[in-house]
Amino acid sequence: MVKTLSDIFLNNNTFDSTGLNYTALPAFYVNYDFQVNEFFSVGAAGSFQLFKLKNTTTSEFVQINRTNIGIRALFHYGKSDKMDMYSGVRLSTTMWDLSTNITGDPSVTEFVDDLNSSKFFNKAVVIAPQIVAFGIKGYFTDMFGAHLEFSIGSPYYLSGGVNMRF
């Protein structure tokens, strides 16, 4: 995404490529799953990601934020006290936001305004279905553990992190 963003602004001569700083944060996310029974859980999930392109000499920037909020249903198998394997689906919405502090050049302002009014950036709700192909949680203690998840579709294809159960 950052590469695409930089290409758009470099091809439009918005920035000189010598003074560019790219920033792309990994997606930060939180999931909460409620165990309905031994094999099924339902939950809510949210994630946030930031992409930024900045001219280091003028401090002008273009920033894109991606926020995703959704619900998920998981089927659990091979479950034990120390390990949980699962697959499922997630249905979410992704909201994109484009911001910039570039002013003074009418062609740049018009270009950014055109992007903001496009279907992609006009804060329209974009449905993002996802298949959780395989996930595994391992617990180090009764409460704390780690997980790894392989998915097909947005907002991520591979995720990992720490988890806590109540």
C-alpha atoms as one frame of an Amber mdcrd trajectory, in Angstrom:
protein
   0.000   0.000   0.000   2.802   2.447   0.839   4.486   1.654  -2.485   1.249
   2.360  -4.354   0.750   5.588  -2.412   4.293   6.746  -3.130   3.977   5.905
  -6.835   0.772   7.955  -7.082   2.368  11.025  -5.519   5.719  10.654  -7.298
   4.048  10.229 -10.692   1.956  13.314  -9.955   5.160  15.242  -9.047   3.787
  15.953  -5.576   7.020  14.949  -3.863  10.666  14.836  -4.848  11.757  11.214
  -4.357  15.037  12.186  -2.678  13.422  13.480   0.516  10.784  10.839   1.129
  10.240   8.904   4.313   7.893   5.894   4.196   6.105   4.631   7.292   3.921
   1.557   7.440   2.840   0.179  10.785   1.763  -3.431  11.106  -1.934  -3.915
  11.718  -2.759  -3.736  15.413  -5.818  -5.754  16.275  -7.935  -7.014  19.126
 -10.226 -10.048  19.020 -12.693 -11.235  21.612 -14.182 -14.712  21.206 -16.991
 -16.078  23.351 -17.097 -19.874  23.574 -20.710 -20.906  22.839 -19.991 -24.613
  23.350 -17.065 -26.991  23.057 -16.806 -26.586  19.267 -18.099 -23.084  18.426
 -17.283 -19.518  19.373 -18.487 -16.131  18.199 -16.679 -12.879  18.629 -15.835
  -9.352  17.672 -12.642  -8.079  16.110 -11.079  -4.743  15.300  -7.840  -3.607
  13.718  -6.009  -0.406  12.816  -3.159   0.295  10.421  -1.331   3.452   9.338
   0.568   4.243   6.123   2.444   7.532   5.761   4.527   9.204   3.071   6.424
  12.298   4.255   8.737  14.782   2.590  11.535  15.181   5.151  12.656  18.594
   3.882   9.233  20.303   3.883   7.375  18.140   6.454   4.506  17.707   3.977
   2.806  14.342   4.297   0.071  12.108   3.023  -1.343   9.593   5.485  -3.788
   6.724   5.091  -5.458   5.042   8.049  -7.275   1.735   7.713  -9.749   0.704
  10.401 -11.507  -2.653  10.290 -14.336  -3.779  12.605 -16.111  -7.100  12.348
 -17.651 -10.218  13.786 -16.347 -13.769  13.533 -17.513 -17.310  14.034 -15.024
 -20.110  14.674 -15.170 -23.893  14.713 -12.726 -25.402  17.251 -11.164 -28.843
  16.879  -8.337 -30.747  18.506  -8.877 -28.707  21.626  -7.060 -29.319  24.894
  -6.277 -27.197  27.947  -2.930 -26.113  26.455  -3.784 -25.884  22.742  -6.749
 -24.786  20.621  -6.965 -25.219  16.823  -9.734 -23.515  14.867 -11.073 -22.349
  11.504 -13.909 -20.003  10.662 -15.158 -16.850   8.992 -15.018 -13.138   9.670
 -17.337 -10.527   8.220 -16.136  -6.992   8.711 -16.137  -3.519   7.317 -13.047
  -1.547   6.395 -12.960   2.228   6.575 -10.177   4.138   4.846  -9.174   7.718
   5.643  -6.779   9.894   3.628  -5.296  13.033   5.194  -2.605  15.471   4.147
  -1.121  18.823   5.097  -0.110  19.720   1.530  -1.349  23.211   0.663  -0.449
  25.975  -1.726  -0.331  23.986  -4.974  -3.837  23.933  -6.525  -3.048  20.841
  -8.633  -1.992  18.857  -5.527  -5.008  20.057  -3.558  -7.286  19.075  -6.443
  -5.579  15.678  -6.743  -5.999  14.938  -3.006  -9.611  16.161  -3.115 -10.284
  13.839  -6.057  -8.815  10.909  -4.107 -10.867  11.795  -1.025 -14.075  11.937
  -3.052 -13.391   8.623  -4.767 -15.337   5.544  -3.743 -12.264   4.178  -1.997
 -11.498   7.083   0.363 -14.832   8.821   0.876 -15.317   7.033   4.203 -17.608
   4.580   2.465 -18.213   1.293   4.206 -16.361  -1.472   2.386 -17.350  -5.041
   3.260 -14.336  -7.276   3.911 -15.119 -11.007   4.175 -12.367 -13.273   5.468
 -11.875 -17.008   5.833  -9.819 -18.049   8.825  -8.224 -21.080   7.176  -6.317
 -22.238  10.245  -5.581 -20.827  13.647  -3.802 -22.217  16.660  -3.559 -20.924
  20.217  -1.100 -22.316  22.705  -1.246 -21.475  26.399   1.840 -21.132  28.602
  -0.266 -20.740  31.750  -3.969 -21.037  32.483  -4.460 -17.443  31.318  -1.670
 -16.433  28.911  -0.572 -17.784  25.570   0.265 -17.046  21.947  -1.501 -17.590
  18.677  -0.877 -17.844  14.945  -3.599 -17.448  12.336  -3.603 -17.987   8.546
  -6.456 -16.269   6.709  -7.738 -15.583   3.221  -8.956 -12.021   2.670  -8.649
  -8.658   4.333  -7.590  -7.308   6.827  -4.689  -9.779   7.203  -3.353 -13.022
   5.766  -1.071 -13.978   8.617  -1.323 -12.807  12.179   0.311 -13.694  15.415
   0.367 -12.383  18.895  -0.341 -12.923  22.523  -3.678 -13.888  23.964  -5.380
 -14.026  27.306  -8.387 -16.022  28.411 -10.735 -15.211  31.242
